[in-house]
Amino acid sequence: MNSKSQKFESEARQAIDRLIDGSFSDEEFAALESRLLEDEGFRQAYVEQSDLEAELETRFKSLPVDWPRPATTPVYLKYSVLVLAATVLLILTLAALVFLRSEPLASQSKPRSLEFAEARLSGLRPVAIVTKIEGTIEPETTALKPGDHMKPGVMNVEQGAVQIEFLSGVVVRLNGPAELHLLSDSSATLIYGQASAVVPPGVKTFTLNGPMSAIAGDSSEFTYAIQSPNACNIDVYQGELMTSLLGESGDTLLNELVRANETAIFTGEKIQIAQGDFAQSDRTRVLPIDQASLSVSDAYAAAIIADRPLVYWRFEPEDQQGDMIRNQMSDRFAGRLQTSDPQALHLDRGSLHFNPSKQSRYLKLDEPIERLNAGDFTVEFWVRPQRMHWGTIFGLLPLQQAEPDRESHLCVIEYANQTNLVHRPATIRFLFRYPPTTYQGGMNVFSAETCIPGMWQHLVAVRDSDGIRLYLNGKLREVSDNLMLDDLQPYTAVLGQLDTVRVERQFDGQIDEVAIYQKALSAADVNRHYKVMSGNQAY
């Protein structure tokens, strides 16, 4: 959208809002009518915003009683808006009839298969992101795409399936036809249709409302299907959840605990619990449920080797010898797997897998790198988060630590979601702190794009004398500063959690093709590496 269109849209939106709140004088009202007749660009923007206002009014009539609602609009003001909208539509209709005499009839746009209407409340922040769209949903019939942030609002799926992940880490898959109201990062309301949900470990509660209210705890999985306003069922595949029948006040009248392999059935006035024998084919699972490996071409590996990194870990089966991971570039700087739980950290199909654990588990350089921060350096790898969470992917730590039980960093690369900083959800954070022996300050840069769970992403972090740069799938974000340093300290690398001492911020997902350079890769280098693997131009 160009700046002129944005200006028209903003002015039209302000005009409609002022009409609704009754702040227009008679003179201003007459001026608005005159402009609608004379200004084609403004007239088009006004019609579009009027349509949006009417659509949101319709959508939000079905919101639950506890949904915050704006003050009631006086009837006479609604009529004013309708009169203006009708006038504009009449003008456009007459204009269309004139044009149709000489222009061929354009093909009608396809009906929407996937719609999302955001709540128009000031200050709302995103509560979820779209992670997958599949089935018969065509690009021109959808208002959403993977990676889009979603604030509280109403989502309608007419066909196909849409998967979203809440900032809390809960994954919900909606199979069309269905309607879901997003309320917060830990609650939603299913109006009709079917939704499947996975609540990961560490999430205290997630509430999915409907004819029955379902409150799930951590490590649970269930499917909620609504047949009618007075009939629904909830199948619990894993964990347990509390179902409640709510009264007119919104308070619980009846409640039943539903455990794994049980079904809660609601038929009008009561909740029945029955044993469920769920075949795998009956389960509607959310994705990703696989451990998809990265398909690495020989050309990509050759491109990395040609740029001479100091360390290059590929995680191929033949690269592992016991707990050691071979460096492709030399006999030095191998990686060492540190874990007492083989399921929490292991190689599989050419990538390194990290799973949550109560025990420490990480990959570490078996010898430090001397003078790494004396000049420029670059860290490059591919990453695939399993879910939305706050997890440390990579860190550079000095050998000399002021607090042995609380290690400090030169740099940290994290999957950042619901952290103690202000940023967009599900992004990559690159922190550079100097001197690295303190916790006072540091430079942060966050990725330009969302890092979508379940998808492989290319990540490059660069530090040079001009500042720090972060590329995610070729898209650049940078912070400029003078970093002319005289640092001769040795540094080690730790992957998979915050440091070697604290079992915190464990990364949940996969990494592959890790390279550490004692130089700064250029934008052209990054683009070339990304293009070799993906076939896409990064910029």
VOKEFI-819452 format. One record per residue (C-alpha): residue in three letters; x, y, z. Coordinates in steps of 0.1 Angstrom, whole numbers, padded with zeros to 4 digits, always signed. Each point is the difference from the previous one (the first is absolute). Layout:
<pts>
AlaXYZ...
</pts>
This chain:
<pts>
Met+0000+0000+0000Asn+0015+0034-0010Ser+0001+0030+0023Lys-0030+0017-0018Ser-0022-0031+0005Gln+0010-0002+0036Lys-0009+0037+0004Phe-0034-0005-0015Glu-0006-0031+0021Ser+0010+0019+0032Glu-0022+0030-0008Ala-0030-0023-0009Arg+0004-0019+0033Gln+0001+0032+0020Ala-0031+0013-0018Ile-0019-0032+0008Asp+0012+0000+0036Arg-0011+0036+0005Leu-0034-0007-0016Ile-0005-0029+0025Asp+0010+0020+0031Gly-0020+0031-0011Ser+0027+0026-0001Phe-0007+0013-0036Ser-0016+0035-0003Asp-0025+0008-0027Glu+0026+0018-0020Glu+0025-0029+0003Phe-0028-0024-0010Ala-0008+0020-0031Ala+0037+0002-0009Leu+0003-0038+0003Glu-0029-0005-0024Ser+0015+0024-0025Arg+0034-0018+0002Leu-0016-0034-0006Leu-0015+0014-0032Glu+0031+0016-0013Asp+0030-0020+0013Glu+0001-0035-0017Gly+0029-0013+0021Phe-0015+0010+0033Arg-0034-0013-0011Gln+0014-0035-0007Ala+0018-0001+0034Tyr-0032+0011+0017Val-0020-0028-0016Glu+0026-0026+0010Gln+0001+0012+0036Ser-0038+0001+0002Asp-0001-0036-0012Leu+0026-0010+0026Glu-0020+0017+0027Ala-0031-0018-0010Glu+0018-0034-0002Leu+0015+0005+0034Glu-0034+0009+0015Thr-0014-0032-0014Arg+0029-0022+0011Phe+0002+0013+0035Lys-0038-0005+0007Ser+0009-0037+0008Leu+0027+0008+0025Pro-0003-0016+0035Val-0014+0020+0028Asp+0033+0007+0016Trp+0015+0016-0031Pro+0007+0037+0004Arg-0025+0020-0020Pro+0000+0037-0011Ala-0026+0023+0013Thr-0033-0002-0019Thr-0002+0023-0031Pro-0031+0023+0000Val-0024-0011-0027Tyr-0002+0034-0017Leu+0038-0001-0005Lys-0002-0034-0016Tyr-0026+0013-0024Ser+0023+0029-0009Val+0028-0025-0009Leu-0025-0021-0020Val-0013+0030-0019Leu+0035+0010-0010Ala+0010-0035-0009Ala-0032-0004-0021Thr+0007+0033-0018Val+0036-0011-0008Leu-0012-0034-0012Leu-0026+0016-0022Ile+0027+0022-0016Leu+0023-0030-0006Thr-0029-0020-0015Leu-0008+0027-0025Ala+0037+0004-0009Ala+0003-0038-0004Leu-0030+0000-0024Val+0017+0027-0021Phe+0033-0019-0002Leu-0017-0033-0008Arg-0012+0014-0033Ser+0036+0000-0013Glu+0019-0024+0023Pro-0004-0038+0001Leu-0015-0015+0031Ala+0028-0010+0024Ser-0001-0035+0016Gln-0014+0000+0035Ser+0024-0006+0028Lys-0002-0034+0017Pro-0017-0002+0034Arg+0023+0000+0030Ser+0010-0034+0013Leu+0019+0015+0030Glu-0009+0032+0017Phe+0013+0018+0031Ala-0015+0031+0015Glu+0021+0018+0027Ala-0016+0015+0031Arg+0001+0038-0003Leu+0012+0007+0035Ser+0029+0023+0007Gly+0033-0016+0014Leu-0007-0036-0009Arg+0031-0020-0007Pro+0004-0032-0020Val-0011-0032+0017Ala+0008-0026-0027Ile+0017-0005-0033Val-0011-0021-0031Thr+0023-0030-0004Lys-0017-0020-0027Ile-0028+0002-0026Glu-0009-0031-0020Gly-0027-0016-0020Thr-0020+0017-0027Ile+0006+0036+0012Glu+0012+0019-0030Pro+0022+0031+0005Glu-0025+0025-0015Thr-0027-0013+0024Thr+0019+0005+0033Ala+0006+0029+0022Leu+0029-0017+0018Lys+0033-0016-0008Pro+0026-0019+0021Gly+0019+0023+0022Asp-0028+0026+0005His-0005+0013+0035Met-0035-0002+0014Lys-0015+0023+0026Pro-0033-0008+0018Gly-0027-0005-0027Val-0022-0023-0019Met+0013-0027-0025Asn-0022-0018-0024Val+0011-0030-0020Glu-0024-0011-0027Gln+0022-0029-0013Gly+0034-0015+0004Ala+0019+0003+0033Val+0019+0027+0018Gln+0025-0004+0028Ile+0009+0028+0024Glu+0023+0001+0030Phe-0008+0022+0030Leu+0028+0019+0016Ser-0004-0023+0030Gly+0012-0029-0022Val-0034-0016-0004Val-0006-0012-0036Val-0036-0001-0014Arg-0011-0014-0033Leu-0033+0011-0014Asn-0017-0022-0026Gly-0026+0018-0022Pro-0028+0007+0001Ala+0007+0016+0034Glu+0001+0032+0019Leu+0024+0009+0028His+0002+0031+0022Leu+0035+0008+0012Leu-0003+0017+0034Ser+0036-0001+0015Asp+0032-0020-0002Ser-0016-0026+0023Ser-0037-0001-0010Ala-0023-0002-0030Thr-0036-0009-0008Leu-0011-0025-0026Ile-0034+0011-0014Tyr-0005-0029-0024Gly+0021-0027-0017Gln+0030-0019+0012Ala+0032+0010+0017Ser+0030-0021+0012Ala+0024+0013+0026Val+0034-0010+0014Val+0010+0016+0033Pro+0038-0004+0004Pro+0019-0006+0033Gly+0003+0032+0021Val-0033+0016-0010Lys-0021+0002+0031Thr-0035+0003-0016Phe-0017+0005-0033Thr-0037+0006-0002Leu-0021-0009-0031Asn-0036+0011+0005Gly-0031-0013-0018Pro-0032-0016+0012Met+0024-0016+0025Ser+0030+0019+0014Ala+0032-0021-0002Ile+0030+0010+0022Ala+0031-0020-0009Gly+0033-0003+0019Asp+0035-0006-0012Ser+0009-0030-0022Ser-0036-0006-0012Glu-0015-0006-0035Phe-0037+0001-0009Thr-0026+0006-0027Tyr-0031+0021+0005Ala-0029-0006-0025Ile-0033+0020+0001Gln-0030-0016-0018Ser-0026+0027+0012Pro-0003+0026+0027Asn-0012-0027+0023Ala+0022-0029-0011Cys+0037-0005+0000Asn+0027-0024+0011Ile+0037+0002+0011Asp+0024-0029-0007Val+0030+0000+0023Tyr+0030-0018-0015Gln+0027+0010+0025Gly+0000+0016+0035Glu-0032+0012+0015Leu-0023+0030+0000Met-0029+0014+0020Thr-0033+0004-0018Ser-0026+0024+0014Leu-0036+0008-0008Leu-0005+0037+0004Gly-0031+0019+0013Glu-0014+0032-0014Ser+0023+0020+0023Gly+0030-0017-0016Asp+0008-0020+0032Thr+0004-0038+0002Leu-0032-0020+0007Leu+0014-0035-0006Asn+0036-0012-0006Glu+0016-0034-0008Leu+0036-0010-0002Val+0008-0017-0033Arg+0032-0022-0002Ala+0019-0015-0029Asn-0020-0024-0022Glu-0033+0014+0012Thr-0027+0020-0017Ala-0021+0028+0015Ile-0035+0001-0016Phe-0023+0030+0005Thr-0037-0004-0010Gly-0020+0030+0013Glu+0001-0002+0037Lys+0027-0023+0012Ile+0036-0013-0007Gln+0006-0037-0004Ile+0034-0016+0001Ala+0006-0031-0021Gln+0030-0022-0008Gly+0015+0008-0034Asp+0018-0024-0022Phe+0018+0024-0024Ala+0016-0014-0030Gln+0029+0020-0014Ser-0020+0005-0032Asp-0028+0017+0021Arg+0023+0025+0016Thr+0003+0034-0015Arg+0035+0009+0009Val+0016+0034-0001Leu+0033+0005-0019Pro+0029-0001+0002Ile-0001-0036+0013Asp+0030-0011-0020Gln+0037+0006+0004Ala+0006+0011-0036Ser+0037+0002-0009Leu+0016+0027-0020Ser+0007-0010-0036Val+0035+0013-0005Ser+0015+0000-0035Asp+0036-0007-0008Ala+0001+0035-0015Tyr-0009+0016+0033Ala+0027-0019+0019Ala+0025+0009-0027Ala-0010+0037+0003Ile+0006+0000+0038Ile+0033-0018-0003Ala+0012+0024-0027Asp-0005+0030+0024Arg+0023-0017+0025Pro-0018+0000+0034Leu+0021-0010+0030Val-0027-0024+0011Tyr-0025-0019-0021Trp-0023-0026+0016Arg-0023-0019-0024Phe-0014-0027+0024Glu+0002-0028-0025Pro-0001-0035+0015Glu+0037-0006-0009Asp+0009+0032+0018Gln-0008-0014+0034Gln+0025-0020+0020Gly-0014-0006+0035Asp-0008+0034+0014Met+0022+0018-0025Ile-0012+0018-0032Arg+0027+0004-0027Asn+0009+0034-0014Gln+0000-0001-0038Met+0028+0026-0002Ser+0028-0015+0021Asp+0008-0024+0028Arg-0005+0027+0026Phe-0032+0016+0014Ala-0021-0031+0002Gly-0034+0002+0017Arg-0007-0019+0032Leu-0035-0012+0010Gln-0007+0005+0037Thr-0031-0019+0012Ser-0011-0028+0023Asp-0032-0005-0020Pro+0005-0012-0036Gln-0035+0010-0009Ala+0006+0036+0010Leu+0030+0005-0023His+0008-0022-0030Leu+0008-0001-0037Asp-0026-0013-0024Arg-0001+0001-0038Gly+0027+0026-0003Ser-0011+0026+0026Leu+0004+0006+0037His-0032-0004+0021Phe-0006+0018+0033Asn-0030-0011+0021Pro-0010+0015+0034Ser+0015-0016+0030Lys+0004+0006+0037Gln+0036-0009-0003Ser+0027+0021-0017Arg+0007-0008-0036Tyr+0020+0020-0026Leu+0026-0002-0027Lys+0033+0017+0008Leu+0033+0007-0018Asp+0026-0025+0013Glu+0027+0028+0000Pro-0004+0038+0001Ile+0006+0023-0029Glu+0028+0024+0006Arg-0004+0037-0009Leu-0035-0006-0014Asn-0011+0035+0010Ala+0033+0018-0009Gly-0016+0007-0034Asp-0031-0009-0020Phe-0019-0032+0003Thr-0031-0017-0014Val-0023-0028+0012Glu-0021-0018-0026Phe-0024-0029+0003Trp-0035-0014-0009Val-0026-0003+0028Arg-0034-0015+0003Pro-0019+0008+0033Gln-0025-0026+0010Arg-0023+0024+0018Met-0002+0037+0011His+0021+0004+0031Trp+0030+0019+0014Gly+0031-0021-0007Thr+0037+0007-0004Ile+0013-0015-0033Phe+0036+0012+0001Gly+0023+0018+0024Leu+0037+0011+0001Leu+0013+0000+0036Pro+0034+0011+0014Leu+0020-0027+0018Gln+0006+0023+0030Gln-0033+0004+0018Ala-0006+0025+0029Glu-0029-0021+0013Pro+0005-0037-0007Asp-0037-0008+0008Arg-0012+0027-0023Glu+0020+0001-0032Ser+0002+0032-0021His+0001+0003-0038Leu+0017+0019-0028Cys-0030-0007-0023Val-0032-0019+0002Ile-0023-0011-0028Glu-0035-0009+0012Tyr-0034-0010-0012Ala-0018+0029+0017Asn-0037-0004+0011Gln-0015+0015+0031Thr+0034+0011+0014Asn+0007+0028+0025Leu+0006+0025-0029Val-0024+0018-0023His-0001-0015-0035Arg-0022-0017-0026Pro-0009-0037+0008Ala+0019-0029-0013Thr+0031+0018-0013Ile+0037-0006+0002Arg+0021+0021+0024Phe+0037+0007-0004Leu+0015+0015+0031Phe+0036+0013+0001Arg+0014+0011+0033Tyr+0034+0014+0007Pro+0018-0004+0023Pro-0015-0035+0002Thr+0007-0005+0037Thr-0028+0024+0011Tyr-0038+0001-0004Gln+0000+0038-0005Gly-0016+0009-0033Gly+0007-0014-0034Met-0013+0004-0036Asn-0031-0018-0012Val-0012-0006-0035Phe-0031-0020-0008Ser-0008-0017-0033Ala-0020+0017-0027Glu-0023-0030-0004Thr-0018-0024+0022Cys+0018-0033+0006Ile-0029-0024-0007Pro+0000-0032+0021Gly+0003-0032-0020Met+0019+0016-0029Trp+0037+0001-0007Gln+0014+0035+0000His+0035+0014-0010Leu+0016+0021+0026Val+0033+0021-0002Ala+0013+0022+0028Val+0029+0024-0008Arg+0021+0021+0023Asp+0025+0025-0016Ser+0015+0034+0009Asp-0031+0018-0011Gly-0025-0019+0022Ile-0021-0032-0001Arg-0022-0014-0028Leu-0026-0028+0000Tyr-0013-0017-0031Leu-0031-0023+0001Asn-0007-0016-0033Gly+0021+0027-0016Lys-0020+0029+0015Leu+0024+0024+0019Arg-0003+0019+0033Glu+0030+0019+0014Val+0012+0022+0028Ser+0029+0024-0007Asp+0026+0007+0026Asn+0038+0003+0003Leu+0013-0034+0010Met+0037+0005-0004Leu+0012-0023+0028Asp+0033-0014+0012Asp-0013-0033+0013Leu+0025-0029+0001Gln-0022-0023+0023Pro-0008-0036-0010Tyr-0037-0008-0005Thr-0020-0032-0001Ala-0034-0007-0016Val-0030-0015+0017Leu-0031-0011-0020Gly-0034-0010+0013Gln-0004+0018+0034Leu+0010+0032+0018Asp+0034-0013+0012Thr+0017-0031+0014Val-0012+0006+0035Arg-0036+0012-0001Val-0027-0023-0014Glu-0019+0030-0013Arg-0013+0012-0034Gln+0004-0034-0015Phe-0005+0001-0038Asp-0026-0025-0013Gly+0006-0008-0036Gln+0027-0009-0025Ile+0032+0017-0014Asp+0022-0009-0029Glu+0030+0012-0020Val+0016+0020+0028Ala+0030+0022-0012Ile+0022+0024+0020Tyr+0022+0025-0020Gln+0028+0023+0012Lys-0012+0026-0025Ala-0031+0019-0009Leu-0021-0016-0028Ser-0013+0027-0024Ala-0036+0004-0010Ala+0009-0016-0034Asp+0015-0030+0018Val-0031-0005+0021Asn-0022+0004-0031Arg+0021-0025-0019His-0002-0026+0028Tyr-0038+0004+0004Lys-0006-0001-0038Val+0021-0032-0004Met-0022-0018+0026Ser-0034+0015-0007Gly+0002+0011-0036Asn-0014+0034+0010Gln+0016+0034-0002Ala+0003+0014+0035Tyr-0003+0036-0009
</pts>
